[in-house]
Amino acid sequence: MKKPEINYQESDIEKVFQTLISGWNELTEFYHKEVKYDYDDPNSRLPYGDMGDIAMFIVDKKKSGQTNDFGQFFENAEEILKHGDDYVQNLMVVGLFEGIQNIGGREIDYYRSFDQWLKLNSLKAWRELIDFWEKNSWKKTTKSEKILNSKKTK
C-alpha cells in the first residue's frame, strides 16, 4: 500500500492551521482574533496551545448545538491527519482530539457524539485515544442502550 503524500509539516505549521479552519468563517474569525494574534516572531508560536484554543471553540459549539460546520471542519482534520508528518499527526490527535475530549469532559458524550463527523483515520485515532486512557470500559453498552435495543427486537 502506498503511503500518503506528506503535505503538512511542522516547518509550515501555519498551513496546518489555515487548512483546519478553512470553510468556516466564524472559526476563521476566532482564529485570527483570539488565537493567532501575537506571533510577530514565528519561533514563539505554541501550536499545542493554539490547538487547545480551537478545541475549546469546538466544544463550546457542540454544547450549544451549533454543529452545522462540523462536517467541513472534521473533513479538514482528516485531510491534515492523513497527509501530515509525524509532528502534525500528533498535534491533531493529542492537541485537537484529546483537547476536545478533555475539555468536553462529562458535559458532552465525546465517546460517540462526534462519530457522524469523524472520517476513517480520524475516527480510528479518536477511538485509540479513548482506548489508551480508558481501556475497553467505555465500550460497554449502557443500561439505556440495552433497553432501547430490546425494544427494537420486540
C-alpha positions as CSV (number, residue, x, y, z in Angstrom):
1,M,0.0,0.0,0.0
2,K,1.3,3.4,-1.0
3,K,2.0,5.9,1.8
4,P,0.1,9.2,1.5
5,E,2.0,12.2,0.4
6,I,3.1,14.5,3.2
7,N,1.6,17.9,2.6
8,Y,1.6,19.2,6.2
9,Q,4.8,19.6,8.1
10,E,5.9,21.1,11.4
11,S,8.1,23.5,9.4
12,D,4.9,25.1,7.9
13,I,2.6,24.9,10.9
14,E,0.5,27.9,9.7
15,K,-0.5,25.9,6.6
16,V,-1.9,23.3,9.0
17,F,-4.0,25.8,10.9
18,Q,-5.2,27.6,7.7
19,T,-6.4,24.3,6.3
20,L,-8.1,23.3,9.6
21,I,-10.1,26.5,9.8
22,S,-10.9,26.8,6.1
23,G,-14.5,26.8,5.1
24,W,-15.8,28.0,8.4
25,N,-16.0,31.8,8.6
26,E,-16.7,32.0,12.4
27,L,-13.8,29.8,13.2
28,T,-11.5,31.7,10.9
29,E,-12.5,35.0,12.6
30,F,-12.0,33.4,16.0
31,Y,-8.6,32.1,15.0
32,H,-7.3,35.4,13.6
33,K,-8.7,37.4,16.6
34,E,-8.2,35.1,19.5
35,V,-5.6,32.6,18.6
36,K,-3.1,34.0,16.1
37,Y,-2.9,37.5,17.4
38,D,0.6,37.7,18.9
39,Y,3.0,35.9,16.6
40,D,5.4,38.6,15.3
41,D,8.1,36.0,15.9
42,P,7.1,32.7,14.4
43,N,9.5,30.9,16.8
44,S,7.4,32.0,19.7
45,R,4.4,30.0,18.5
46,L,2.9,27.3,20.7
47,P,1.0,25.1,18.3
48,Y,-0.5,22.8,21.1
49,G,-1.8,25.8,22.9
50,D,-3.3,27.2,19.7
51,M,-4.9,23.8,19.0
52,G,-6.3,23.8,22.6
53,D,-8.0,27.1,21.8
54,I,-9.6,25.6,18.7
55,A,-10.6,22.5,20.8
56,M,-12.4,24.8,23.3
57,F,-14.1,26.6,20.4
58,I,-15.4,23.2,19.1
59,V,-16.6,22.0,22.5
60,D,-18.4,25.3,23.0
61,K,-20.2,24.9,19.6
62,K,-21.1,21.2,20.5
63,K,-22.5,22.2,23.8
64,S,-24.7,24.9,22.2
65,G,-25.8,22.6,19.4
66,Q,-24.1,24.8,16.7
67,T,-22.7,21.9,14.7
68,N,-23.6,22.9,11.1
69,D,-19.9,23.4,10.2
70,F,-18.6,20.3,11.9
71,G,-18.7,18.3,8.6
72,Q,-16.2,20.7,6.9
73,F,-14.1,21.0,10.0
74,F,-13.6,17.3,10.5
75,E,-13.1,16.8,6.8
76,N,-10.2,19.3,7.1
77,A,-8.9,17.5,10.2
78,E,-8.9,14.2,8.3
79,E,-7.0,15.7,5.4
80,I,-4.3,17.0,7.7
81,L,-4.1,13.8,9.7
82,K,-3.8,11.7,6.6
83,H,-1.2,13.9,4.9
84,G,0.7,15.2,7.9
85,D,4.2,14.4,9.1
86,D,4.6,12.7,12.5
87,Y,4.6,16.0,14.4
88,V,1.4,17.2,12.7
89,Q,-0.4,13.9,13.1
90,N,0.5,14.1,16.8
91,L,-0.7,17.7,17.0
92,M,-4.1,16.6,15.5
93,V,-4.5,13.6,17.8
94,V,-3.1,14.9,21.1
95,G,-3.7,18.7,20.5
96,L,-7.1,18.6,18.9
97,F,-8.8,15.3,19.6
98,E,-7.6,14.8,23.1
99,G,-8.2,18.5,23.7
100,I,-11.8,18.1,22.7
101,Q,-12.2,15.0,24.8
102,N,-10.6,16.6,27.9
103,I,-12.4,20.0,27.6
104,G,-15.8,18.3,26.9
105,G,-15.3,16.0,29.9
106,R,-18.6,14.6,31.0
107,E,-20.6,17.5,29.7
108,I,-20.7,16.0,26.2
109,D,-20.6,12.4,25.1
110,Y,-17.3,12.5,23.4
111,Y,-17.3,8.7,23.1
112,R,-19.7,8.7,20.2
113,S,-21.4,12.1,19.6
114,F,-18.7,13.1,17.2
115,D,-18.8,9.9,15.1
116,Q,-21.1,11.4,12.5
117,W,-18.4,13.9,11.5
118,L,-15.2,11.9,12.0
119,K,-13.8,10.3,8.9
120,L,-11.9,7.0,8.7
121,N,-8.5,7.9,10.0
122,S,-9.9,10.5,12.5
123,L,-12.3,8.0,13.9
124,K,-9.6,5.4,14.3
125,A,-7.3,7.9,16.1
126,W,-10.2,9.2,18.2
127,R,-11.1,5.7,19.4
128,E,-7.5,4.7,20.0
129,L,-7.1,7.8,22.2
130,I,-10.0,6.8,24.3
131,D,-8.9,3.2,24.5
132,F,-5.4,4.4,25.7
133,W,-6.9,6.3,28.6
134,E,-10.0,4.2,29.4
135,K,-9.1,0.8,28.1
136,N,-12.3,-1.0,26.9
137,S,-14.6,0.0,29.7
138,W,-16.1,2.9,27.7
139,K,-17.3,0.4,25.1
140,K,-19.7,-1.4,27.4
141,T,-23.3,-0.9,26.4
142,T,-25.2,1.4,28.8
143,K,-28.4,0.4,30.5
144,S,-30.4,2.8,28.4
145,E,-28.9,1.3,25.2
146,K,-29.8,-2.2,26.3
147,I,-33.4,-1.2,27.0
148,L,-33.6,0.6,23.6
149,N,-32.1,-2.4,21.8
150,S,-34.5,-4.8,23.5
151,K,-37.5,-2.7,22.3
152,K,-36.2,-2.8,18.8
153,T,-36.2,-6.6,18.8
154,K,-39.7,-7.0,20.1
